[in-house]
């Protein structure tokens, strides 16, 4: 067997047949989820006794590796604290010891590029990064990796949150964790497993996607055609790179090298799950924050998101076997270039709150960018995600976690009365009259509407619609809506005609 084949065997199996090996998610500086029977696992020689001794208890946990050398143990963690711990794993011939461990709250941050977006690229980077010294926040960056089969390990290691490490970590994850630390005063562990441009199906398992036969068939057709073209696309890209490398020697100001636009195997169904989630699925967590959806905006994809996204959440919960842990996601921000699909993705995300228990949604419509798919205000995104966690997981009942979310409508003559959840301390329009409302009559044609706040309701009407049937708010790619609650949280876009079709 050559060295490459041997390395691939290691990746697929998860571990080399060494005496005592643990996956990379276990290392110095890690954070372990508090008050839980967590999993510890690895490989050793076959049929070998493995002893696990944490510094927070006198008890030694003993397990036996199986015929293939694999072993797994359960370990009870104490209440979170800022005390540093060690963890020893002992075999007959070797001892592995991890230092500077904290017991606290562990969150998985995942999705596509807006979750991967670095703190160094934020609008507040110049002021935020120098002060990003938080020894009780620990960061684990999962290296991007795709695979057709579930892998056994990921590349990465736990590091303390410092200006250097925070700068290249997920900005959304950083702000989320920073806000949690401030309010719950417990160590925070953040695992970032995200990859730009990836669709939701890339993060799912085959059995989770299987019920969506029509969607899966269209995906299979797409990737069968793509795979057949791969050798030609690869050859073309290599030629482009060769030409670029030749030119750059004499043209130092040459723009970035050509991108392999059609070489994105990580977008295949299951590939990101296999490469980045499967290896860490046994690592105990408090919950997930998620920022994804742009890659599913094409018409061939967005109509399935109403059902596939909730299925993906259930999929991860089944895999982790931690009941219904919190799953908090970002509703897509205002942007351009995605077409009508982005409106449907936002609404599908809003409907997921009712379809799947213990979910939360951070509205970002008001902090988009008309010229960039990656808005640089990630502070508010991380903050809004943390509100859901602080209220529903950490018990701060005084917190209002969301802006107004559409609840119901009633036709009153030539007007429509809209009611909302999460009105908080009251509804308000920032900077004048309410904007971005529209209504339609029996023909389904929407017209801009007048809108006024009436207590916890909004009344909408239009002189062009005498018999209103449906209403919408901010139903477009890009808008700058001014509808908030008095807790300064924006309202979610919606369209009652489309809601009726997709509930």
RODO-2510 file (C-alpha; in nm, 4 decimals, decimal comma):
residues 503
     n   res          X          Y          Z
     1     x     0,0000     0,0000     0,0000
     2     x     0,1431     0,3406    -0,0977
     3     x     0,1575     0,6331     0,1452
     4     x    -0,1437     0,8110    -0,0078
     5     x    -0,3637     0,5016     0,0172
     6     x    -0,2503     0,4489     0,3742
     7     x    -0,3406     0,8086     0,4636
     8     x    -0,6834     0,7724     0,3043
     9     x    -0,7408     0,4563     0,5040
    10     x    -0,6588     0,6535     0,8172
    11     x    -0,9038     0,9283     0,7295
    12     x    -1,1914     0,6903     0,6532
    13     x    -1,1411     0,4745     0,9578
    14     x    -1,0805     0,7751     1,1800
    15     x    -0,7606     0,6588     1,3461
    16     x    -0,4369     0,4782     1,2832
    17     x    -0,3858     0,1549     1,4714
    18     x    -0,1681     0,3215     1,7324
    19     x    -0,1600     0,2243     2,0969
    20     x    -0,3740     0,5132     2,2201
    21     x    -0,5247     0,7782     1,9897
    22     x    -0,8070     1,0259     2,0467
    23     x    -0,9665     1,2469     1,7799
    24     x    -0,8429     1,6045     1,7472
    25     x    -1,1541     1,7488     1,9132
    26     x    -0,9953     1,6280     2,2396
    27     x    -0,6880     1,8362     2,3176
    28     x    -0,5484     2,0926     2,5587
    29     x    -0,7686     2,4007     2,6196
    30     x    -1,0931     2,2239     2,5258
    31     x    -1,4302     2,3046     2,6787
    32     x    -1,6530     2,0156     2,7860
    33     x    -2,0287     2,0515     2,8193
    34     x    -2,1324     2,0873     3,1811
    35     x    -2,3588     1,8530     3,3792
    36     x    -2,3843     1,5906     3,1094
    37     x    -2,2832     1,2338     3,0386
    38     x    -2,0341     1,3276     2,7688
    39     x    -1,8650     1,0885     2,5275
    40     x    -1,4918     1,0205     2,5252
    41     x    -1,3711     0,7943     2,2455
    42     x    -1,0657     0,6803     2,0541
    43     x    -0,8638     0,3760     1,9529
    44     x    -0,6031     0,1586     2,1183
    45     x    -0,4662    -0,1883     2,0739
    46     x    -0,7488    -0,4450     2,0477
    47     x    -0,8964    -0,5796     2,3717
    48     x    -0,7080    -0,3347     2,5879
    49     x    -0,8251    -0,1807     2,9167
    50     x    -0,8618     0,1979     2,8951
    51     x    -0,8780     0,4026     3,2142
    52     x    -1,0144     0,7567     3,2133
    53     x    -0,9369     0,9835     3,5064
    54     x    -1,0626     1,3438     3,5153
    55     x    -0,9330     1,5832     3,7775
    56     x    -1,2842     1,6871     3,8830
    57     x    -1,3623     1,3507     4,0413
    58     x    -1,1862     1,0635     4,2174
    59     x    -1,3675     0,7946     4,0211
    60     x    -1,1807     0,6207     3,7389
    61     x    -1,3914     0,5121     3,4404
    62     x    -1,2771     0,1888     3,2753
    63     x    -1,3666     0,0560     2,9295
    64     x    -1,2345    -0,2182     2,7028
    65     x    -1,1377    -0,1553     2,3412
    66     x    -1,3090    -0,3858     2,0922
    67     x    -1,1540    -0,6255     1,8423
    68     x    -1,0795    -0,3328     1,6100
    69     x    -0,9266    -0,1250     1,8874
    70     x    -1,2170     0,1197     1,9120
    71     x    -1,3496     0,2335     2,2487
    72     x    -1,6009     0,4819     2,3842
    73     x    -1,6822     0,5867     2,7398
    74     x    -1,9364     0,8078     2,9165
    75     x    -1,8110     1,0639     3,1643
    76     x    -2,0217     1,2817     3,3925
    77     x    -1,9166     1,6468     3,3950
    78     x    -1,9723     1,8830     3,6897
    79     x    -2,1299     2,2286     3,7005
    80     x    -1,9515     2,4910     3,4928
    81     x    -1,6721     2,6852     3,6573
    82     x    -1,3592     2,8769     3,5689
    83     x    -1,1387     2,6157     3,7352
    84     x    -0,8862     2,4515     3,5069
    85     x    -0,8967     2,0706     3,4827
    86     x    -0,6928     1,7859     3,3421
    87     x    -0,8038     1,4615     3,1821
    88     x    -0,5914     1,1459     3,1734
    89     x    -0,6535     0,8515     2,9419
    90     x    -0,4404     0,5499     3,0326
    91     x    -0,3794     0,2276     2,8435
    92     x    -0,1482    -0,0604     2,9371
    93     x     0,1514     0,1062     2,7774
    94     x     0,0681     0,4727     2,7262
    95     x    -0,0883     0,7755     2,8960
    96     x    -0,2416     1,0756     2,7205
    97     x    -0,3100     1,3838     2,9330
    98     x    -0,4984     1,6970     2,8347
    99     x    -0,4392     2,0235     3,0233
   100     x    -0,6217     2,3508     3,0864
   101     x    -0,9700     2,2067     3,0314
   102     x    -1,2776     2,4116     3,1196
   103     x    -1,6279     2,2899     3,1960
   104     x    -1,8899     2,5178     3,0441
   105     x    -2,1253     2,5664     2,7513
   106     x    -2,0279     2,4314     2,4072
   107     x    -2,1935     2,5608     2,0908
   108     x    -2,1540     2,4443     1,7315
   109     x    -2,1473     2,7249     1,4717
   110     x    -2,2244     2,6072     1,1187
   111     x    -2,3564     2,7043     0,7762
   112     x    -2,2065     2,8790     0,4758
   113     x    -1,9996     3,1906     0,4126
   114     x    -2,1799     3,4351     0,6398
   115     x    -2,1041     3,2027     0,9326
   116     x    -1,7485     3,1455     0,8097
   117     x    -1,7016     3,5269     0,7730
   118     x    -1,3988     3,6304     0,9805
   119     x    -1,4028     3,8829     1,2609
   120     x    -1,1139     4,0635     1,0879
   121     x    -1,3506     4,1525     0,7993
   122     x    -1,6230     4,3094     1,0183
   123     x    -1,6996     4,6788     1,0229
   124     x    -1,5906     4,6941     1,3884
   125     x    -1,2746     4,4844     1,3460
   126     x    -1,0323     4,7688     1,4267
   127     x    -1,1850     4,8231     1,7692
   128     x    -1,3035     4,4691     1,8450
   129     x    -0,9957     4,2610     1,7716
   130     x    -0,7466     4,4379     2,0028
   131     x    -0,9772     4,3725     2,2987
   132     x    -1,0618     4,0124     2,2083
   133     x    -0,8771     3,8641     2,5064
   134     x    -1,1192     3,6158     2,6614
   135     x    -0,9340     3,3205     2,8179
   136     x    -1,2678     3,1671     2,9168
   137     x    -1,3839     3,1527     2,5551
   138     x    -1,2197     2,8697     2,3622
   139     x    -1,2299     2,8301     1,9838
   140     x    -1,2122     2,5194     1,7656
   141     x    -1,1950     2,5712     1,3886
   142     x    -1,2918     2,2634     1,1878
   143     x    -1,0874     2,2640     0,8674
   144     x    -1,2998     2,2503     0,5523
   145     x    -1,3183     1,8947     0,4263
   146     x    -1,5625     1,7007     0,2113
   147     x    -1,6057     1,3278     0,1670
   148     x    -1,8365     1,0755     0,0036
   149     x    -1,8211     0,8660     0,3217
   150     x    -1,8293     0,9669     0,6910
   151     x    -1,4795     1,0426     0,8188
   152     x    -1,3443     0,9602     1,1609
   153     x    -1,1619     1,2828     1,2456
   154     x    -1,1270     1,6505     1,1624
   155     x    -0,8282     1,8817     1,1541
   156     x    -0,8262     2,1479     1,4241
   157     x    -0,7403     2,2220     1,7834
   158     x    -0,8802     2,4174     2,0754
   159     x    -0,7242     2,7614     2,1318
   160     x    -0,7883     3,0451     2,3727
   161     x    -0,9736     3,3454     2,2361
   162     x    -0,7070     3,6091     2,1740
   163     x    -0,6830     3,8929     1,9216
   164     x    -0,4838     3,6600     1,6959
   165     x    -0,7201     3,3619     1,7102
   166     x    -1,0432     3,5639     1,7155
   167     x    -0,9478     3,7600     1,4037
   168     x    -0,9679     3,4465     1,1878
   169     x    -1,2660     3,2893     1,3600
   170     x    -1,6352     3,3185     1,2741
   171     x    -1,7459     3,6726     1,3567
   172     x    -2,1039     3,5600     1,4222
   173     x    -1,9775     3,2843     1,6521
   174     x    -1,7430     3,5223     1,8331
   175     x    -2,0105     3,7841     1,9057
   176     x    -2,2560     3,5132     2,0094
   177     x    -2,0059     3,3618     2,2515
   178     x    -1,8926     3,6963     2,3875
   179     x    -2,2489     3,7942     2,4721
   180     x    -2,3171     3,4588     2,6406
   181     x    -2,0054     3,4891     2,8541
   182     x    -2,1097     3,8349     2,9671
   183     x    -2,4586     3,7266     3,0762
   184     x    -2,4230     3,3667     3,2002
   185     x    -2,0675     3,3990     3,3378
   186     x    -1,9634     3,0485     3,2326
   187     x    -1,6823     2,9262     3,0052
   188     x    -1,7851     2,9140     2,6406
   189     x    -1,6613     2,6681     2,3798
   190     x    -1,7254     2,7516     2,0136
   191     x    -1,6791     2,4958     1,7345
   192     x    -1,6926     2,6490     1,3873
   193     x    -1,7745     2,4015     1,1076
   194     x    -1,8864     2,6133     0,8120
   195     x    -1,8064     2,6403     0,4421
   196     x    -1,8971     2,9155     0,1973
   197     x    -2,1477     2,8494    -0,0779
   198     x    -2,2735     2,5184     0,0577
   199     x    -2,6428     2,4194     0,0304
   200     x    -2,8382     2,2593     0,3139
   201     x    -2,8309     1,9140     0,1532
   202     x    -2,4499     1,9076     0,1834
   203     x    -2,4924     1,9051     0,5631
   204     x    -2,7443     1,6198     0,5828
   205     x    -2,7229     1,2413     0,5932
   206     x    -2,8636     1,0239     0,3116
   207     x    -3,1499     0,8892     0,5231
   208     x    -3,2608     1,2441     0,6144
   209     x    -3,2780     1,3520     0,2497
   210     x    -3,4299     1,0272     0,1231
   211     x    -3,7973     1,1235     0,1884
   212     x    -3,7635     1,4173    -0,0506
   213     x    -3,7560     1,1994    -0,3604
   214     x    -3,8161     1,4701    -0,6209
   215     x    -3,5509     1,6966    -0,4717
   216     x    -3,2973     1,4150    -0,4360
   217     x    -3,3566     1,2995    -0,7933
   218     x    -3,2919     1,6486    -0,9275
   219     x    -2,9751     1,6702    -0,7181
   220     x    -2,8553     1,3309    -0,8374
   221     x    -2,9131     1,4325    -1,1983
   222     x    -2,7244     1,7566    -1,1448
   223     x    -2,4247     1,5876    -0,9871
   224     x    -2,4176     1,3008    -1,2361
   225     x    -2,3891     1,5576    -1,5141
   226     x    -2,1352     1,7568    -1,3140
   227     x    -1,9202     1,4515    -1,2441
   228     x    -1,9135     1,3618    -1,6120
   229     x    -1,7813     1,7105    -1,6893
   230     x    -1,5305     1,7155    -1,4036
   231     x    -1,2219     1,5997    -1,6027
   232     x    -1,2812     1,8676    -1,8666
   233     x    -1,3495     2,1421    -1,6145
   234     x    -1,0425     2,0435    -1,4136
   235     x    -0,8213     2,0463    -1,7219
   236     x    -0,9552     2,3880    -1,8232
   237     x    -0,8977     2,5278    -1,4751
   238     x    -0,5416     2,3928    -1,4631
   239     x    -0,4709     2,5637    -1,7961
   240     x    -0,6166     2,8912    -1,6636
   241     x    -0,3966     2,8656    -1,3546
   242     x    -0,0897     2,7933    -1,5659
   243     x    -0,1565     3,1040    -1,7741
   244     x    -0,2210     3,3129    -1,4637
   245     x     0,1012     3,1969    -1,2949
   246     x     0,2948     3,2867    -1,6099
   247     x     0,1401     3,6340    -1,6321
   248     x     0,1728     3,7188    -1,2635
   249     x     0,5534     3,7066    -1,2929
   250     x     0,5454     4,0143    -1,5151
   251     x     0,2196     4,1683    -1,3868
   252     x     0,2425     4,1905    -1,0053
   253     x    -0,0825     4,3886    -0,9884
   254     x    -0,2770     4,1114    -1,1597
   255     x    -0,6107     4,0430    -0,9898
   256     x    -0,6901     3,7270    -0,7987
   257     x    -0,6350     3,3916    -0,9709
   258     x    -0,9291     3,2334    -1,1563
   259     x    -1,1793     3,0558    -0,9379
   260     x    -1,2740     2,6925    -1,0045
   261     x    -1,6413     2,7837    -1,0215
   262     x    -1,7555     2,4396    -1,1280
   263     x    -1,5212     2,2461    -0,8986
   264     x    -1,7270     2,2441    -0,5824
   265     x    -1,7633     1,8813    -0,4710
   266     x    -1,8290     2,0063    -0,1176
   267     x    -2,1723     2,1129    -0,2442
   268     x    -2,2741     1,7554    -0,3120
   269     x    -2,5375     1,6075    -0,0819
   270     x    -2,3893     1,4705     0,2407
   271     x    -2,0289     1,5731     0,1627
   272     x    -1,9899     1,8450     0,4284
   273     x    -2,1723     1,6340     0,6820
   274     x    -1,9368     1,3440     0,6119
   275     x    -1,6227     1,5561     0,6256
   276     x    -1,6974     1,8060     0,9017
   277     x    -1,9914     1,6934     1,1177
   278     x    -1,9788     1,3123     1,1318
   279     x    -1,6356     1,3132     1,3026
   280     x    -1,7583     1,5353     1,5898
   281     x    -2,1185     1,4160     1,6253
   282     x    -2,0449     1,2448     1,9566
   283     x    -1,8950     1,5575     2,1137
   284     x    -2,1560     1,6890     2,3582
   285     x    -2,2881     2,0391     2,2918
   286     x    -2,5377     2,2875     2,4353
   287     x    -2,6820     2,3716     2,0942
   288     x    -2,6251     2,4951     1,7381
   289     x    -2,6213     2,8362     1,5725
   290     x    -2,6692     2,8280     1,1947
   291     x    -2,6334     3,0829     0,9113
   292     x    -2,7129     2,9349     0,5705
   293     x    -2,9668     2,9483     0,2905
   294     x    -2,8225     3,1629     0,0123
   295     x    -2,7023     2,8531    -0,1750
   296     x    -3,0600     2,7201    -0,1847
   297     x    -3,2180     3,0290    -0,3443
   298     x    -3,2371     2,8970    -0,7060
   299     x    -3,5898     2,8014    -0,8105
   300     x    -3,4905     2,4356    -0,8322
   301     x    -3,4068     2,4393    -0,4643
   302     x    -3,5893     2,7027    -0,2595
   303     x    -3,9341     2,5399    -0,2827
   304     x    -3,7960     2,2357    -0,1014
   305     x    -3,6357     2,4424     0,1746
   306     x    -3,9716     2,4749     0,3513
   307     x    -3,9489     2,1037     0,4396
   308     x    -3,5825     2,0138     0,3932
   309     x    -3,4480     2,2708     0,6414
   310     x    -3,6702     2,1450     0,9274
   311     x    -3,5661     1,7905     0,8305
   312     x    -3,2004     1,8903     0,8552
   313     x    -3,2518     2,0181     1,2120
   314     x    -3,4244     1,6940     1,3141
   315     x    -3,1452     1,5037     1,1407
   316     x    -2,8744     1,6637     1,3548
   317     x    -3,0725     1,6157     1,6733
   318     x    -3,1165     1,2456     1,5948
   319     x    -2,7457     1,2127     1,5262
   320     x    -2,6354     1,3826     1,8476
   321     x    -2,8948     1,1953     2,0559
   322     x    -2,9262     1,4897     2,2947
   323     x    -3,3016     1,5363     2,2727
   324     x    -3,4156     1,8651     2,1168
   325     x    -3,1112     2,0821     2,1816
   326     x    -3,1524     2,4498     2,0830
   327     x    -3,1066     2,5198     1,7143
   328     x    -3,0912     2,8947     1,6480
   329     x    -3,0556     3,0266     1,2949
   330     x    -3,0162     3,3547     1,1099
   331     x    -3,2863     3,4624     0,8694
   332     x    -3,1149     3,5804     0,5521
   333     x    -3,0242     3,9473     0,5380
   334     x    -3,1329     4,1906     0,2688
   335     x    -2,9241     4,1385    -0,0423
   336     x    -2,9382     4,1459    -0,4211
   337     x    -2,8727     3,8849    -0,6873
   338     x    -3,0705     3,5961    -0,5369
   339     x    -3,4074     3,6629    -0,6988
   340     x    -3,7420     3,5626    -0,5513
   341     x    -3,5798     3,2581    -0,3950
   342     x    -3,4344     3,4597    -0,1073
   343     x    -3,7865     3,5700    -0,0057
   344     x    -3,8974     3,2083     0,0133
   345     x    -3,5901     3,1038     0,2097
   346     x    -3,6616     3,3768     0,4678
   347     x    -4,0238     3,2683     0,4975
   348     x    -3,9270     2,9008     0,5190
   349     x    -3,6955     2,9940     0,8038
   350     x    -3,9750     3,1803     0,9835
   351     x    -4,2133     2,8838     0,9435
   352     x    -3,9503     2,6516     1,0882
   353     x    -4,0081     2,8160     1,4255
   354     x    -4,3546     2,6572     1,4314
   355     x    -4,2577     2,3311     1,2631
   356     x    -3,9646     2,2383     1,4865
   357     x    -3,9633     2,2832     1,8667
   358     x    -3,6854     2,4653     2,0527
   359     x    -3,5726     2,6678     1,7533
   360     x    -3,4983     3,0401     1,7371
   361     x    -3,4408     3,2915     1,4579
   362     x    -3,2369     3,6096     1,4402
   363     x    -3,3860     3,8502     1,1847
   364     x    -3,1190     4,0304     0,9791
   365     x    -3,3290     4,2025     0,7103
   366     x    -3,2354     4,5472     0,8417
   367     x    -2,8586     4,4954     0,8350
   368     x    -2,8098     4,3777     0,4779
   369     x    -2,5892     4,5273     0,2098
   370     x    -2,7116     4,6121    -0,1401
   371     x    -2,3637     4,5605    -0,2858
   372     x    -2,2335     4,2608    -0,0909
   373     x    -2,3756     3,9189    -0,0044
   374     x    -2,1685     3,9332     0,3144
   375     x    -2,2928     4,2205     0,5335
   376     x    -2,0132     4,3396     0,7604
   377     x    -2,2362     4,3976     1,0623
   378     x    -2,1986     4,0616     1,2323
   379     x    -2,2172     4,2088     1,5828
   380     x    -2,5950     4,2466     1,5724
   381     x    -2,6351     3,8997     1,4199
   382     x    -2,4398     3,7307     1,6994
   383     x    -2,6183     3,9425     1,9600
   384     x    -2,9645     3,8543     1,8272
   385     x    -2,8800     3,4830     1,8179
   386     x    -2,7695     3,5013     2,1790
   387     x    -3,1043     3,6505     2,2888
   388     x    -3,2853     3,3255     2,2050
   389     x    -3,0307     3,1211     2,3991
   390     x    -3,0356     3,3560     2,6972
   391     x    -3,4136     3,3460     2,7253
   392     x    -3,5044     2,9872     2,6456
   393     x    -3,1953     2,7911     2,7517
   394     x    -3,0446     3,0066     3,0219
   395     x    -3,3722     3,1264     3,1735
   396     x    -3,3525     3,5048     3,1452
   397     x    -3,7256     3,5638     3,1165
   398     x    -3,6865     3,9416     3,1036
   399     x    -3,5346     3,9181     2,7549
   400     x    -3,7413     3,9763     2,4412
   401     x    -3,5645     3,7439     2,1931
   402     x    -3,7104     3,8650     1,8648
   403     x    -3,8686     4,1448     1,6731
   404     x    -4,2324     4,1172     1,5549
   405     x    -4,3170     3,7834     1,3916
   406     x    -4,6363     3,7566     1,1864
   407     x    -4,9107     3,5658     1,3725
   408     x    -5,2446     3,6170     1,1951
   409     x    -5,4566     3,8481     0,9802
   410     x    -5,8178     3,9601     0,9668
   411     x    -5,9946     4,1438     0,6848
   412     x    -6,1840     4,4537     0,8035
   413     x    -6,3672     4,6093     0,5084
   414     x    -6,1027     4,7492     0,2730
   415     x    -5,8261     4,7004     0,5309
   416     x    -5,6295     4,4077     0,6716
   417     x    -5,5436     4,3873     1,0395
   418     x    -5,2151     4,2081     1,1057
   419     x    -5,1212     4,0724     1,4474
   420     x    -4,7774     3,9749     1,5691
   421     x    -4,5893     3,7762     1,8282
   422     x    -4,2906     3,9253     2,0101
   423     x    -4,4244     4,2778     2,0264
   424     x    -4,2115     4,3299     2,3359
   425     x    -4,2527     4,6773     2,4811
   426     x    -4,4654     4,7815     2,1843
   427     x    -4,4423     4,8293     1,8090
   428     x    -4,2758     5,1219     1,6370
   429     x    -4,1714     5,2650     1,3030
   430     x    -3,8199     5,4038     1,2916
   431     x    -3,7925     5,7408     1,1230
   432     x    -4,1521     5,8118     1,0199
   433     x    -4,4318     5,6109     0,8569
   434     x    -4,4184     5,2339     0,8250
   435     x    -4,2684     5,1197     0,4965
   436     x    -4,2503     4,8057     0,2801
   437     x    -4,6062     4,6774     0,3366
   438     x    -4,8189     4,5658     0,0422
   439     x    -5,1638     4,4083    -0,0088
   440     x    -5,3405     4,2246    -0,2872
   441     x    -5,6979     4,1528    -0,3932
   442     x    -5,8486     3,8377    -0,5448
   443     x    -5,6205     3,8679    -0,8496
   444     x    -5,3069     3,8169    -0,6356
   445     x    -5,1460     4,1374    -0,7625
   446     x    -4,9699     4,3207    -0,4772
   447     x    -4,9710     4,6996    -0,4430
   448     x    -4,7805     4,9234    -0,1987
   449     x    -4,9935     4,9796     0,1097
   450     x    -5,0407     5,2434     0,3730
   451     x    -4,9721     5,1012     0,7185
   452     x    -5,0286     5,2268     1,0713
   453     x    -4,9634     5,0739     1,4109
   454     x    -5,2717     5,0073     1,6210
   455     x    -5,1620     4,8722     1,9580
   456     x    -5,0036     4,5332     1,8918
   457     x    -5,1514     4,5233     1,5397
   458     x    -5,0790     4,6898     1,2077
   459     x    -5,3579     4,8072     0,9786
   460     x    -5,2780     4,8068     0,6045
   461     x    -5,4774     4,9279     0,3030
   462     x    -5,4407     5,0625    -0,0497
   463     x    -5,6680     5,2750    -0,2651
   464     x    -5,5895     5,0327    -0,5485
   465     x    -5,7314     4,7327    -0,3620
   466     x    -6,0973     4,7492    -0,2620
   467     x    -6,1282     4,3816    -0,1616
   468     x    -5,8027     4,2896     0,0141
   469     x    -5,7160     3,9207     0,0506
   470     x    -5,3507     3,9076     0,1520
   471     x    -5,0698     4,1253     0,2848
   472     x    -4,6922     4,1181     0,2704
   473     x    -4,4021     4,2920     0,4382
   474     x    -4,0526     4,3409     0,2924
   475     x    -4,1188     4,0664     0,0354
   476     x    -3,8240     4,1467    -0,1917
   477     x    -3,4532     4,0788    -0,2246
   478     x    -3,3389     4,4047    -0,0741
   479     x    -3,5230     4,6540     0,1416
   480     x    -3,4538     4,8828     0,4347
   481     x    -3,7696     4,8279     0,6425
   482     x    -3,8395     5,0369     0,9495
   483     x    -4,0826     4,8101     1,1400
   484     x    -3,9464     4,7171     1,4856
   485     x    -4,0574     4,6528     1,8384
   486     x    -3,9496     4,9012     2,1042
   487     x    -3,6755     4,6604     2,2091
   488     x    -3,5007     4,7649     1,8851
   489     x    -3,5491     4,4293     1,7140
   490     x    -3,6696     4,4227     1,3505
   491     x    -3,9762     4,2464     1,2145
   492     x    -3,9465     3,9411     0,9937
   493     x    -4,0565     3,9637     0,6284
   494     x    -4,3660     3,7630     0,5329
   495     x    -4,6239     3,7119     0,2609
   496     x    -4,9612     3,5719     0,3716
   497     x    -5,0449     3,4455     0,0213
   498     x    -4,7270     3,2352     0,0120
   499     x    -4,7740     3,1364     0,3745
   500     x    -5,1121     2,9916     0,2860
   501     x    -4,9453     2,7756     0,0193
   502     x    -4,6523     2,6539     0,2253
   503     x    -4,7724     2,6093     0,5840
***
